Amino acid sequence: MAFINPNHRGLAYGDGYLQGDGQLGQVVRIVGNDLFAVNTTPTAKSFGILIKDYKNGEMPGIYCMGGVYETDVFEGTVNPGDDLKVSANGKLTAGVQAGEEVIARAVSVSSGNDQVPDAHLITGGKRYGDDPHERAQPGIHGDDSAPDVRGA
C-alpha cells in the first residue's frame, strides 16, 4: 500500500479544489485560483505532494514548502543524492534534465520488510540547468539569496 510519512514536514495546505483525480504521493501544480491538478510535466512548476487520494472537485491536503518525507511513491530507480522531478504519471522520478523542475532530493533509499524500496527525501524546487554552473556541477545552485532546499 502506498504511503507518505512526514518525518519533518513543511507546510500542509488544505484549501482549494483538485481538478481531476489524484493519488497519495502524486505531485500537484497550481492551475487556477485555489485550483490544483496532478502535474505530469517536468518543466512545469510544482506546488506540493498529495497527502492522500482525492476525487475531482475535492479539497486536497498538500504537503508543500519543503520538509523531509519517507515514501514508496516514485517511479524507476532512485539513489541517494538523486535530484527528483515529476514523471508523466505525476510521481517522483530521477533523471532530471536541463530545464526541468527539481522537486526533491533523495537522502536515502532502502528496502523495508515488504522488499519495496522506500525513499527518504527532502522536498525542494529549483529548475535544474537554469544556471550554467549547475550543469557543470550538479548540486551547486549558485543562488546565495535562498537555501538549497525550498518548497516544491
N, CA, C and O atoms as a GROMACS GRO file, in nm:
protein
  608
    1MET      N    1   0.084  -0.118   0.000
    1MET     CA    2   0.000   0.000   0.000
    1MET      C    3   0.089   0.125   0.000
    1MET      O    4   0.183   0.133   0.078
    2ALA      N    5   0.060   0.219  -0.085
    2ALA     CA    6   0.138   0.342  -0.096
    2ALA      C    7   0.131   0.422   0.034
    2ALA      O    8   0.029   0.423   0.102
    3PHE      N    9   0.242   0.491   0.066
    3PHE     CA   10   0.244   0.575   0.184
    3PHE      C   11   0.334   0.695   0.165
    3PHE      O   12   0.424   0.695   0.081
    4ILE      N   13   0.308   0.798   0.244
    4ILE     CA   14   0.398   0.912   0.257
    4ILE      C   15   0.397   0.950   0.404
    4ILE      O   16   0.292   0.976   0.462
    5ASN      N   17   0.516   0.951   0.464
    5ASN     CA   18   0.530   0.978   0.606
    5ASN      C   19   0.608   1.107   0.625
    5ASN      O   20   0.725   1.114   0.588
    6PRO      N   21   0.545   1.210   0.681
    6PRO     CA   22   0.616   1.336   0.701
    6PRO      C   23   0.706   1.330   0.824
    6PRO      O   24   0.659   1.350   0.936
    7ASN      N   25   0.835   1.303   0.805
    7ASN     CA   26   0.929   1.297   0.917
    7ASN      C   27   0.952   1.436   0.976
    7ASN      O   28   0.953   1.452   1.098
    8HIS      N   29   0.972   1.534   0.893
    8HIS     CA   30   0.987   1.674   0.932
    8HIS      C   31   0.918   1.756   0.825
    8HIS      O   32   0.983   1.807   0.733
    9ARG      N   33   0.788   1.769   0.835
    9ARG     CA   34   0.712   1.829   0.726
    9ARG      C   35   0.727   1.980   0.721
    9ARG      O   36   0.759   2.046   0.820
   10GLY      N   37   0.702   2.031   0.601
   10GLY     CA   38   0.694   2.175   0.582
   10GLY      C   39   0.552   2.216   0.613
   10GLY      O   40   0.499   2.180   0.718
   11LEU      N   41   0.491   2.290   0.526
   11LEU     CA   42   0.352   2.329   0.543
   11LEU      C   43   0.259   2.222   0.486
   11LEU      O   44   0.300   2.144   0.401
   12ALA      N   45   0.137   2.221   0.533
   12ALA     CA   46   0.034   2.136   0.475
   12ALA      C   47  -0.080   2.228   0.435
   12ALA      O   48  -0.147   2.286   0.520
   13TYR      N   49  -0.102   2.242   0.305
   13TYR     CA   50  -0.205   2.332   0.253
   13TYR      C   51  -0.333   2.253   0.235
   13TYR      O   52  -0.331   2.144   0.178
   14GLY      N   53  -0.445   2.305   0.281
   14GLY     CA   54  -0.570   2.233   0.272
   14GLY      C   55  -0.686   2.321   0.231
   14GLY      O   56  -0.791   2.320   0.295
   15ASP      N   57  -0.668   2.395   0.126
   15ASP     CA   58  -0.773   2.482   0.076
   15ASP      C   59  -0.778   2.464  -0.075
   15ASP      O   60  -0.684   2.411  -0.134
   16GLY      N   61  -0.884   2.506  -0.137
   16GLY     CA   62  -0.895   2.494  -0.282
   16GLY      C   63  -0.955   2.361  -0.323
   16GLY      O   64  -1.015   2.290  -0.242
   17TYR      N   65  -0.939   2.329  -0.451
   17TYR     CA   66  -1.002   2.210  -0.508
   17TYR      C   67  -0.908   2.141  -0.606
   17TYR      O   68  -0.819   2.205  -0.663
   18LEU      N   69  -0.929   2.013  -0.623
   18LEU     CA   70  -0.849   1.936  -0.716
   18LEU      C   71  -0.923   1.920  -0.848
   18LEU      O   72  -1.041   1.882  -0.849
   19GLN      N   73  -0.855   1.947  -0.957
   19GLN     CA   74  -0.911   1.929  -1.092
   19GLN      C   75  -0.867   1.791  -1.138
   19GLN      O   76  -0.748   1.769  -1.163
   20GLY      N   77  -0.960   1.698  -1.150
   20GLY     CA   78  -0.927   1.559  -1.182
   20GLY      C   79  -0.895   1.483  -1.056
   20GLY      O   80  -0.883   1.542  -0.949
   21ASP      N   81  -0.882   1.351  -1.067
   21ASP     CA   82  -0.849   1.268  -0.952
   21ASP      C   83  -0.699   1.272  -0.925
   21ASP      O   84  -0.620   1.297  -1.015
   22GLY      N   85  -0.662   1.248  -0.801
   22GLY     CA   86  -0.521   1.243  -0.762
   22GLY      C   87  -0.499   1.136  -0.658
   22GLY      O   88  -0.588   1.106  -0.578
   23GLN      N   89  -0.380   1.078  -0.659
   23GLN     CA   90  -0.347   0.972  -0.565
   23GLN      C   91  -0.239   1.017  -0.467
   23GLN      O   92  -0.157   1.102  -0.499
   24LEU      N   93  -0.240   0.959  -0.349
   24LEU     CA   94  -0.141   0.985  -0.246
   24LEU      C   95  -0.002   0.984  -0.307
   24LEU      O   96   0.034   0.892  -0.381
   25GLY      N   97   0.077   1.086  -0.277
   25GLY     CA   98   0.214   1.092  -0.324
   25GLY      C   99   0.232   1.155  -0.461
   25GLY      O  100   0.345   1.182  -0.501
   26GLN      N  101   0.123   1.178  -0.534
   26GLN     CA  102   0.137   1.244  -0.664
   26GLN      C  103   0.166   1.392  -0.642
   26GLN      O  104   0.125   1.452  -0.543
   27VAL      N  105   0.237   1.450  -0.736
   27VAL     CA  106   0.278   1.589  -0.731
   27VAL      C  107   0.171   1.674  -0.801
   27VAL      O  108   0.121   1.637  -0.908
   28VAL      N  109   0.137   1.788  -0.740
   28VAL     CA  110   0.036   1.876  -0.799
   28VAL      C  111   0.096   2.014  -0.830
   28VAL      O  112   0.198   2.054  -0.775
   29ARG      N  113   0.027   2.083  -0.922
   29ARG     CA  114   0.065   2.220  -0.957
   29ARG      C  115  -0.060   2.307  -0.948
   29ARG      O  116  -0.172   2.257  -0.945
   30ILE      N  117  -0.038   2.437  -0.944
   30ILE     CA  118  -0.148   2.533  -0.940
   30ILE      C  119  -0.194   2.557  -1.083
   30ILE      O  120  -0.114   2.588  -1.171
   31VAL      N  121  -0.326   2.542  -1.107
   31VAL     CA  122  -0.380   2.564  -1.242
   31VAL      C  123  -0.485   2.675  -1.244
   31VAL      O  124  -0.539   2.708  -1.350
   32GLY      N  125  -0.514   2.732  -1.128
   32GLY     CA  126  -0.612   2.840  -1.120
   32GLY      C  127  -0.618   2.891  -0.978
   32GLY      O  128  -0.535   2.854  -0.894
   33ASN      N  129  -0.716   2.977  -0.949
   33ASN     CA  130  -0.734   3.033  -0.816
   33ASN      C  131  -0.776   2.923  -0.719
   33ASN      O  132  -0.889   2.875  -0.725
   34ASP      N  133  -0.684   2.883  -0.629
   34ASP     CA  134  -0.707   2.771  -0.537
   34ASP      C  135  -0.751   2.645  -0.610
   34ASP      O  136  -0.834   2.570  -0.559
   35LEU      N  137  -0.697   2.623  -0.729
   35LEU     CA  138  -0.729   2.506  -0.810
   35LEU      C  139  -0.599   2.434  -0.843
   35LEU      O  140  -0.504   2.495  -0.892
   36PHE      N  141  -0.596   2.303  -0.817
   36PHE     CA  142  -0.477   2.222  -0.835
   36PHE      C  143  -0.505   2.105  -0.927
   36PHE      O  144  -0.619   2.059  -0.938
   37ALA      N  145  -0.402   2.057  -0.993
   37ALA     CA  146  -0.412   1.939  -1.079
   37ALA      C  147  -0.282   1.860  -1.066
   37ALA      O  148  -0.178   1.917  -1.035
   38VAL      N  149  -0.289   1.729  -1.090
   38VAL     CA  150  -0.169   1.646  -1.089
   38VAL      C  151  -0.076   1.698  -1.197
   38VAL      O  152  -0.116   1.717  -1.312
   39ASN      N  153   0.049   1.722  -1.160
   39ASN     CA  154   0.149   1.771  -1.254
   39ASN      C  155   0.212   1.652  -1.326
   39ASN      O  156   0.265   1.562  -1.262
   40THR      N  157   0.206   1.652  -1.457
   40THR     CA  158   0.267   1.546  -1.538
   40THR      C  159   0.370   1.602  -1.636
   40THR      O  160   0.414   1.535  -1.729
   41THR      N  161   0.408   1.728  -1.612
   41THR     CA  162   0.503   1.797  -1.700
   41THR      C  163   0.626   1.837  -1.620
   41THR      O  164   0.618   1.926  -1.536
   42PRO      N  165   0.742   1.773  -1.646
   42PRO     CA  166   0.863   1.801  -1.567
   42PRO      C  167   0.911   1.946  -1.571
   42PRO      O  168   0.982   1.989  -1.481
   43THR      N  169   0.874   2.022  -1.674
   43THR     CA  170   0.918   2.161  -1.684
   43THR      C  171   0.822   2.258  -1.616
   43THR      O  172   0.853   2.376  -1.601
   44ALA      N  173   0.704   2.210  -1.574
   44ALA     CA  174   0.607   2.296  -1.505
   44ALA      C  175   0.638   2.301  -1.356
   44ALA      O  176   0.678   2.200  -1.298
   45LYS      N  177   0.621   2.416  -1.295
   45LYS     CA  178   0.648   2.434  -1.152
   45LYS      C  179   0.544   2.360  -1.069
   45LYS      O  180   0.424   2.376  -1.089
   46SER      N  181   0.590   2.278  -0.976
   46SER     CA  182   0.502   2.203  -0.887
   46SER      C  183   0.476   2.282  -0.760
   46SER      O  184   0.553   2.370  -0.722
   47PHE      N  185   0.363   2.250  -0.694
   47PHE     CA  186   0.326   2.316  -0.568
   47PHE      C  187   0.352   2.226  -0.448
   47PHE      O  188   0.399   2.274  -0.345
   48GLY      N  189   0.322   2.096  -0.460
   48GLY     CA  190   0.338   2.007  -0.346
   48GLY      C  191   0.299   1.864  -0.380
   48GLY      O  192   0.282   1.828  -0.496
   49ILE      N  193   0.285   1.784  -0.273
   49ILE     CA  194   0.258   1.640  -0.286
   49ILE      C  195   0.128   1.608  -0.213
   49ILE      O  196   0.108   1.651  -0.099
   50LEU      N  197   0.039   1.533  -0.278
   50LEU     CA  198  -0.090   1.498  -0.217
   50LEU      C  199  -0.072   1.410  -0.094
   50LEU      O  200   0.007   1.315  -0.094
   51ILE      N  201  -0.145   1.442   0.011
   51ILE     CA  202  -0.138   1.371   0.139
   51ILE      C  203  -0.211   1.237   0.133
   51ILE      O  204  -0.173   1.143   0.202
   52LYS      N  205  -0.315   1.227   0.051
   52LYS     CA  206  -0.392   1.103   0.034
   52LYS      C  207  -0.460   1.107  -0.102
   52LYS      O  208  -0.437   1.199  -0.180
   53ASP      N  209  -0.544   1.009  -0.131
   53ASP     CA  210  -0.619   1.006  -0.258
   53ASP      C  211  -0.734   1.106  -0.252
   53ASP      O  212  -0.798   1.124  -0.148
   54TYR      N  213  -0.759   1.173  -0.365
   54TYR     CA  214  -0.868   1.269  -0.375
   54TYR      C  215  -0.941   1.252  -0.507
   54TYR      O  216  -0.879   1.215  -0.607
   55LYS      N  217  -1.070   1.278  -0.508
   55LYS     CA  218  -1.152   1.276  -0.629
   55LYS      C  219  -1.161   1.417  -0.686
   55LYS      O  220  -1.136   1.516  -0.616
   56ASN      N  221  -1.197   1.426  -0.812
   56ASN     CA  222  -1.218   1.553  -0.879
   56ASN      C  223  -1.312   1.640  -0.796
   56ASN      O  224  -1.418   1.595  -0.755
   57GLY      N  225  -1.272   1.765  -0.773
   57GLY     CA  226  -1.357   1.859  -0.702
   57GLY      C  227  -1.340   1.859  -0.552
   57GLY      O  228  -1.391   1.949  -0.485
   58GLU      N  229  -1.270   1.761  -0.496
   58GLU     CA  230  -1.248   1.758  -0.351
   58GLU      C  231  -1.141   1.859  -0.310
   58GLU      O  232  -1.058   1.900  -0.391
   59MET      N  233  -1.145   1.896  -0.183
   59MET     CA  234  -1.045   1.986  -0.127
   59MET      C  235  -0.926   1.900  -0.083
   59MET      O  236  -0.938   1.821   0.010
   60PRO      N  237  -0.811   1.916  -0.150
   60PRO     CA  238  -0.698   1.829  -0.120
   60PRO      C  239  -0.611   1.880  -0.004
   60PRO      O  240  -0.604   2.000   0.021
   61GLY      N  241  -0.546   1.786   0.064
   61GLY     CA  242  -0.439   1.818   0.158
   61GLY      C  243  -0.308   1.802   0.080
   61GLY      O  244  -0.288   1.701   0.014
   62ILE      N  245  -0.222   1.901   0.090
   62ILE     CA  246  -0.100   1.902   0.009
   62ILE      C  247   0.019   1.937   0.098
   62ILE      O  248   0.020   2.042   0.162
   63TYR      N  249   0.120   1.850   0.101
   63TYR     CA  250   0.245   1.885   0.167
   63TYR      C  251   0.321   1.978   0.075
   63TYR      O  252   0.342   1.946  -0.042
   64CYS      N  253   0.363   2.094   0.126
   64CYS     CA  254   0.431   2.191   0.041
   64CYS      C  255   0.533   2.270   0.122
   64CYS      O  256   0.539   2.259   0.244
   65MET      N  257   0.612   2.348   0.053
   65MET     CA  258   0.711   2.438   0.112
   65MET      C  259   0.819   2.364   0.191
   65MET      O  260   0.858   2.409   0.298
   66GLY      N  261   0.866   2.254   0.139
   66GLY     CA  262   0.980   2.183   0.198
   66GLY      C  263   0.941   2.080   0.302
   66GLY      O  264   0.823   2.063   0.334
   67GLY      N  265   1.041   2.013   0.354
   67GLY     CA  266   1.022   1.910   0.455
   67GLY      C  267   1.099   1.786   0.420
   67GLY      O  268   1.156   1.774   0.311
   68VAL      N  269   1.098   1.690   0.514
   68VAL     CA  270   1.163   1.561   0.494
   68VAL      C  271   1.054   1.455   0.503
   68VAL      O  272   0.979   1.449   0.600
   69TYR      N  273   1.046   1.370   0.400
   69TYR     CA  274   0.939   1.271   0.391
   69TYR      C  275   0.996   1.134   0.358
   69TYR      O  276   1.103   1.122   0.298
   70GLU      N  277   0.923   1.031   0.398
   70GLU     CA  278   0.953   0.894   0.358
   70GLU      C  279   0.836   0.846   0.274
   70GLU      O  280   0.720   0.864   0.313
   71THR      N  281   0.864   0.786   0.160
   71THR     CA  282   0.756   0.741   0.072
   71THR      C  283   0.801   0.625  -0.015
   71THR      O  284   0.920   0.604  -0.037
   72ASP      N  285   0.703   0.551  -0.064
   72ASP     CA  286   0.731   0.447  -0.164
   72ASP      C  287   0.664   0.484  -0.296
   72ASP      O  288   0.652   0.400  -0.386
   73VAL      N  289   0.620   0.610  -0.308
   73VAL     CA  290   0.553   0.656  -0.428
   73VAL      C  291   0.654   0.727  -0.519
   73VAL      O  292   0.672   0.848  -0.512
   74PHE      N  293   0.721   0.648  -0.602
   74PHE     CA  294   0.812   0.701  -0.702
   74PHE      C  295   0.826   0.598  -0.813
   74PHE      O  296   0.786   0.483  -0.796
   75GLU      N  297   0.880   0.640  -0.924
   75GLU     CA  298   0.897   0.550  -1.039
   75GLU      C  299   1.044   0.536  -1.073
   75GLU      O  300   1.122   0.630  -1.057
   76GLY      N  301   1.081   0.418  -1.121
   76GLY     CA  302   1.218   0.394  -1.164
   76GLY      C  303   1.313   0.377  -1.047
   76GLY      O  304   1.270   0.364  -0.932
   77THR      N  305   1.440   0.378  -1.078
   77THR     CA  306   1.544   0.363  -0.977
   77THR      C  307   1.580   0.499  -0.921
   77THR      O  308   1.611   0.592  -0.995
   78VAL      N  309   1.576   0.509  -0.789
   78VAL     CA  310   1.615   0.631  -0.720
   78VAL      C  311   1.731   0.596  -0.628
   78VAL      O  312   1.724   0.498  -0.552
   79ASN      N  313   1.837   0.674  -0.633
   79ASN     CA  314   1.955   0.653  -0.550
   79ASN      C  315   1.976   0.771  -0.456
   79ASN      O  316   1.933   0.882  -0.488
   80PRO      N  317   2.041   0.749  -0.342
   80PRO     CA  318   2.070   0.861  -0.252
   80PRO      C  319   2.144   0.972  -0.326
   80PRO      O  320   2.238   0.947  -0.400
   81GLY      N  321   2.100   1.094  -0.304
   81GLY     CA  322   2.161   1.210  -0.370
   81GLY      C  323   2.096   1.249  -0.501
   81GLY      O  324   2.123   1.357  -0.553
   82ASP      N  325   2.010   1.163  -0.555
   82ASP     CA  326   1.943   1.196  -0.682
   82ASP      C  327   1.849   1.314  -0.666
   82ASP      O  328   1.773   1.322  -0.569
   83ASP      N  329   1.854   1.406  -0.762
   83ASP     CA  330   1.750   1.508  -0.774
   83ASP      C  331   1.630   1.441  -0.837
   83ASP      O  332   1.646   1.358  -0.927
   84LEU      N  333   1.510   1.475  -0.792
   84LEU     CA  334   1.388   1.413  -0.841
   84LEU      C  335   1.299   1.515  -0.909
   84LEU      O  336   1.290   1.631  -0.867
   85LYS      N  337   1.232   1.470  -1.014
   85LYS     CA  338   1.138   1.552  -1.091
   85LYS      C  339   1.004   1.479  -1.093
   85LYS      O  340   0.991   1.371  -1.036
   86VAL      N  341   0.907   1.537  -1.158
   86VAL     CA  342   0.777   1.472  -1.175
   86VAL      C  343   0.782   1.387  -1.302
   86VAL      O  344   0.840   1.426  -1.403
   87SER      N  345   0.718   1.270  -1.295
   87SER     CA  346   0.710   1.181  -1.411
   87SER      C  347   0.584   1.212  -1.491
   87SER      O  348   0.504   1.296  -1.452
   88ALA      N  349   0.568   1.143  -1.602
   88ALA     CA  350   0.447   1.158  -1.684
   88ALA      C  351   0.323   1.109  -1.612
   88ALA      O  352   0.211   1.136  -1.655
   89ASN      N  353   0.341   1.036  -1.500
   89ASN     CA  354   0.229   0.986  -1.420
   89ASN      C  355   0.208   1.067  -1.293
   89ASN      O  356   0.128   1.029  -1.208
   90GLY      N  357   0.281   1.178  -1.280
   90GLY     CA  358   0.264   1.263  -1.164
   90GLY      C  359   0.337   1.215  -1.040
   90GLY      O  360   0.310   1.263  -0.930
   91LYS      N  361   0.430   1.121  -1.055
   91LYS     CA  362   0.505   1.069  -0.941
   91LYS      C  363   0.649   1.117  -0.948
   91LYS      O  364   0.695   1.165  -1.052
   92LEU      N  365   0.721   1.104  -0.837
   92LEU     CA  366   0.861   1.141  -0.834
   92LEU      C  367   0.944   1.040  -0.911
   92LEU      O  368   0.916   0.920  -0.909
   93THR      N  369   1.048   1.089  -0.980
   93THR     CA  370   1.140   1.003  -1.054
   93THR      C  371   1.273   1.075  -1.067
   93THR      O  372   1.278   1.198  -1.060
   94ALA      N  373   1.380   1.000  -1.087
   94ALA     CA  374   1.513   1.057  -1.107
   94ALA      C  375   1.530   1.093  -1.254
   94ALA      O  376   1.439   1.075  -1.334
   95GLY      N  377   1.648   1.142  -1.289
   95GLY     CA  378   1.677   1.171  -1.430
   95GLY      C  379   1.644   1.312  -1.471
   95GLY      O  380   1.598   1.334  -1.583
   96VAL      N  381   1.668   1.409  -1.384
   96VAL     CA  382   1.638   1.549  -1.414
   96VAL      C  383   1.726   1.597  -1.529
   96VAL      O  384   1.848   1.576  -1.528
   97GLN      N  385   1.664   1.661  -1.626
   97GLN     CA  386   1.734   1.716  -1.742
   97GLN      C  387   1.729   1.869  -1.737
   97GLN      O  388   1.652   1.927  -1.660
   98ALA      N  389   1.811   1.933  -1.818
   98ALA     CA  390   1.814   2.080  -1.824
   98ALA      C  391   1.674   2.134  -1.850
   98ALA      O  392   1.603   2.084  -1.938
   99GLY      N  393   1.633   2.235  -1.775
   99GLY     CA  394   1.503   2.298  -1.793
   99GLY      C  395   1.391   2.235  -1.713
   99GLY      O  396   1.281   2.289  -1.709
  100GLU      N  397   1.416   2.120  -1.647
  100GLU     CA  398   1.313   2.053  -1.568
  100GLU      C  399   1.322   2.096  -1.422
  100GLU      O  400   1.430   2.127  -1.372
  101GLU      N  401   1.208   2.098  -1.355
  101GLU     CA  402   1.200   2.140  -1.216
  101GLU      C  403   1.245   2.029  -1.122
  101GLU      O  404   1.198   1.916  -1.132
  102VAL      N  405   1.336   2.061  -1.032
  102VAL     CA  406   1.375   1.969  -0.926
  102VAL      C  407   1.272   1.985  -0.814
  102VAL      O  408   1.252   2.095  -0.762
  103ILE      N  409   1.207   1.874  -0.778
  103ILE     CA  410   1.103   1.878  -0.676
  103ILE      C  411   1.158   1.834  -0.541
  103ILE      O  412   1.116   1.884  -0.437
  104ALA      N  413   1.252   1.740  -0.544
  104ALA     CA  414   1.306   1.684  -0.420
  104ALA      C  415   1.443   1.624  -0.446
  104ALA      O  416   1.487   1.611  -0.561
  105ARG      N  417   1.511   1.589  -0.337
  105ARG     CA  418   1.638   1.518  -0.345
  105ARG      C  419   1.629   1.396  -0.254
  105ARG      O  420   1.586   1.407  -0.139
  106ALA      N  421   1.669   1.281  -0.305
  106ALA     CA  422   1.667   1.159  -0.225
  106ALA      C  423   1.782   1.163  -0.125
  106ALA      O  424   1.897   1.187  -0.162
  107VAL      N  425   1.751   1.139   0.002
  107VAL     CA  426   1.851   1.136   0.107
  107VAL      C  427   1.898   0.992   0.128
  107VAL      O  428   2.018   0.968   0.145
  108SER      N  429   1.805   0.899   0.128
  108SER     CA  430   1.840   0.757   0.142
  108SER      C  431   1.733   0.673   0.075
  108SER      O  432   1.618   0.716   0.061
  109VAL      N  433   1.770   0.552   0.035
  109VAL     CA  434   1.677   0.458  -0.026
  109VAL      C  435   1.705   0.322   0.037
  109VAL      O  436   1.820   0.279   0.044
  110SER      N  437   1.599   0.254   0.083
  110SER     CA  438   1.617   0.123   0.145
  110SER      C  439   1.496   0.036   0.118
  110SER      O  440   1.390   0.087   0.081
  111SER      N  441   1.512  -0.095   0.136
  111SER     CA  442   1.400  -0.188   0.123
  111SER      C  443   1.349  -0.223   0.260
  111SER      O  444   1.426  -0.261   0.349
  112GLY      N  445   1.219  -0.209   0.279
  112GLY     CA  446   1.157  -0.244   0.406
  112GLY      C  447   1.129  -0.394   0.412
  112GLY      O  448   1.177  -0.470   0.329
  113ASN      N  449   1.052  -0.434   0.511
  113ASN     CA  450   1.017  -0.575   0.527
  113ASN      C  451   0.942  -0.630   0.408
  113ASN      O  452   0.946  -0.750   0.380
  114ASP      N  453   0.872  -0.542   0.336
  114ASP     CA  454   0.795  -0.585   0.218
  114ASP      C  455   0.882  -0.587   0.092
  114ASP      O  456   0.832  -0.615  -0.017
  115GLN      N  457   1.012  -0.556   0.107
  115GLN     CA  458   1.108  -0.553  -0.004
  115GLN      C  459   1.073  -0.449  -0.111
  115GLN      O  460   1.125  -0.454  -0.222
  116VAL      N  461   0.986  -0.355  -0.077
  116VAL     CA  462   0.955  -0.244  -0.166
  116VAL      C  463   1.045  -0.128  -0.127
  116VAL      O  464   1.048  -0.091  -0.009
  117PRO      N  465   1.118  -0.070  -0.220
  117PRO     CA  466   1.206   0.041  -0.184
  117PRO      C  467   1.128   0.158  -0.126
  117PRO      O  468   1.023   0.196  -0.177
  118ASP      N  469   1.182   0.215  -0.019
  118ASP     CA  470   1.130   0.336   0.042
  118ASP      C  471   1.237   0.442   0.025
  118ASP      O  472   1.356   0.412   0.035
  119ALA      N  473   1.197   0.563   0.000
  119ALA     CA  474   1.293   0.672  -0.014
  119ALA      C  475   1.266   0.778   0.091
  119ALA      O  476   1.152   0.818   0.113
  120HIS      N  477   1.372   0.824   0.155
  120HIS     CA  478   1.364   0.943   0.239
  120HIS      C  479   1.408   1.057   0.149
  120HIS      O  480   1.512   1.048   0.084
  121LEU      N  481   1.330   1.163   0.145
  121LEU     CA  482   1.362   1.271   0.055
  121LEU      C  483   1.337   1.406   0.118
  121LEU      O  484   1.255   1.420   0.209
  122ILE      N  485   1.410   1.503   0.068
  122ILE     CA  486   1.390   1.642   0.108
  122ILE      C  487   1.323   1.710  -0.010
  122ILE      O  488   1.375   1.708  -0.121
  123THR      N  489   1.207   1.770   0.014
  123THR     CA  490   1.139   1.839  -0.095
  123THR      C  491   1.201   1.975  -0.113
  123THR      O  492   1.244   2.040  -0.018
  124GLY      N  493   1.204   2.017  -0.236
  124GLY     CA  494   1.258   2.147  -0.271
  124GLY      C  495   1.227   2.170  -0.417
  124GLY      O  496   1.182   2.078  -0.485
  125GLY      N  497   1.247   2.288  -0.466
  125GLY     CA  498   1.219   2.311  -0.606
  125GLY      C  499   1.302   2.422  -0.665
  125GLY      O  500   1.296   2.536  -0.620
  126LYS      N  501   1.379   2.389  -0.765
  126LYS     CA  502   1.456   2.486  -0.841
  126LYS      C  503   1.481   2.422  -0.975
  126LYS      O  504   1.516   2.304  -0.982
  127ARG      N  505   1.463   2.497  -1.080
  127ARG     CA  506   1.481   2.441  -1.213
  127ARG      C  507   1.627   2.406  -1.234
  127ARG      O  508   1.714   2.492  -1.225
  128TYR      N  509   1.655   2.280  -1.262
  128TYR     CA  510   1.790   2.232  -1.286
  128TYR      C  511   1.836   2.279  -1.423
  128TYR      O  512   1.764   2.261  -1.522
  129GLY      N  513   1.954   2.337  -1.430
  129GLY     CA  514   2.009   2.377  -1.558
  129GLY      C  515   1.987   2.523  -1.592
  129GLY      O  516   2.034   2.568  -1.697
  130ASP      N  517   1.916   2.600  -1.508
  130ASP     CA  518   1.899   2.742  -1.535
  130ASP      C  519   2.030   2.816  -1.523
  130ASP      O  520   2.055   2.914  -1.594
  131ASP      N  521   2.115   2.771  -1.431
  131ASP     CA  522   2.243   2.834  -1.407
  131ASP      C  523   2.351   2.748  -1.472
  131ASP      O  524   2.355   2.627  -1.446
  132PRO      N  525   2.438   2.804  -1.556
  132PRO     CA  526   2.540   2.722  -1.624
  132PRO      C  527   2.631   2.650  -1.527
  132PRO      O  528   2.687   2.545  -1.562
  133HIS      N  529   2.650   2.702  -1.404
  133HIS     CA  530   2.733   2.634  -1.306
  133HIS      C  531   2.669   2.504  -1.260
  133HIS      O  532   2.740   2.410  -1.224
  134GLU      N  533   2.536   2.498  -1.260
  134GLU     CA  534   2.467   2.375  -1.219
  134GLU      C  535   2.495   2.261  -1.315
  134GLU      O  536   2.513   2.147  -1.273
  135ARG      N  537   2.500   2.292  -1.444
  135ARG     CA  538   2.524   2.187  -1.541
  135ARG      C  539   2.663   2.128  -1.524
  135ARG      O  540   2.684   2.009  -1.544
  136ALA      N  541   2.757   2.213  -1.488
  136ALA     CA  542   2.893   2.166  -1.470
  136ALA      C  543   2.910   2.096  -1.335
  136ALA      O  544   2.990   2.003  -1.323
  137GLN      N  545   2.835   2.140  -1.235
  137GLN     CA  546   2.849   2.086  -1.100
  137GLN      C  547   2.711   2.063  -1.039
  137GLN      O  548   2.666   2.147  -0.961
  138PRO      N  549   2.642   1.954  -1.072
  138PRO     CA  550   2.509   1.931  -1.015
  138PRO      C  551   2.513   1.937  -0.863
  138PRO      O  552   2.606   1.887  -0.800
  139GLY      N  553   2.412   1.999  -0.806
  139GLY     CA  554   2.402   2.012  -0.662
  139GLY      C  555   2.453   2.145  -0.611
  139GLY      O  556   2.426   2.181  -0.496
  140ILE      N  557   2.525   2.221  -0.694
  140ILE     CA  558   2.569   2.354  -0.655
  140ILE      C  559   2.480   2.452  -0.729
  140ILE      O  560   2.485   2.462  -0.852
  141HIS      N  561   2.399   2.524  -0.654
  141HIS     CA  562   2.296   2.605  -0.716
  141HIS      C  563   2.338   2.748  -0.745
  141HIS      O  564   2.272   2.814  -0.825
  142GLY      N  565   2.443   2.798  -0.684
  142GLY     CA  566   2.490   2.931  -0.715
  142GLY      C  567   2.392   3.041  -0.680
  142GLY      O  568   2.401   3.150  -0.736
  143ASP      N  569   2.298   3.015  -0.591
  143ASP     CA  570   2.199   3.114  -0.551
  143ASP      C  571   2.216   3.139  -0.402
  143ASP      O  572   2.160   3.065  -0.321
  144ASP      N  573   2.292   3.242  -0.365
  144ASP     CA  574   2.321   3.268  -0.225
  144ASP      C  575   2.205   3.335  -0.154
  144ASP      O  576   2.206   3.346  -0.032
  145SER      N  577   2.104   3.378  -0.228
  145SER     CA  578   1.993   3.450  -0.168
  145SER      C  579   1.886   3.357  -0.110
  145SER      O  580   1.797   3.403  -0.039
  146ALA      N  581   1.894   3.229  -0.140
  146ALA     CA  582   1.792   3.135  -0.093
  146ALA      C  583   1.859   3.004  -0.056
  146ALA      O  584   1.962   2.969  -0.115
  147PRO      N  585   1.802   2.930   0.039
  147PRO     CA  586   1.860   2.800   0.073
  147PRO      C  587   1.846   2.700  -0.041
  147PRO      O  588   1.761   2.716  -0.129
  148ASP      N  589   1.928   2.598  -0.038
  148ASP     CA  590   1.930   2.495  -0.140
  148ASP      C  591   1.797   2.419  -0.145
  148ASP      O  592   1.753   2.377  -0.252
  149VAL      N  593   1.734   2.400  -0.030
  149VAL     CA  594   1.611   2.323  -0.022
  149VAL      C  595   1.495   2.418   0.000
  149VAL      O  596   1.486   2.485   0.102
  150ARG      N  597   1.405   2.423  -0.099
  150ARG     CA  598   1.289   2.510  -0.091
  150ARG      C  599   1.164   2.430  -0.122
  150ARG      O  600   1.172   2.319  -0.173
  151GLY      N  601   1.049   2.489  -0.093
  151GLY     CA  602   0.922   2.422  -0.114
  151GLY      C  603   0.899   2.383  -0.259
  151GLY      O  604   0.943   2.451  -0.351
  152ALA      N  605   0.830   2.272  -0.277
  152ALA     CA  606   0.801   2.220  -0.412
  152ALA      C  607   0.702   2.307  -0.483
  152ALA      O  608   0.666   2.279  -0.597
   0.00000   0.00000   0.00000
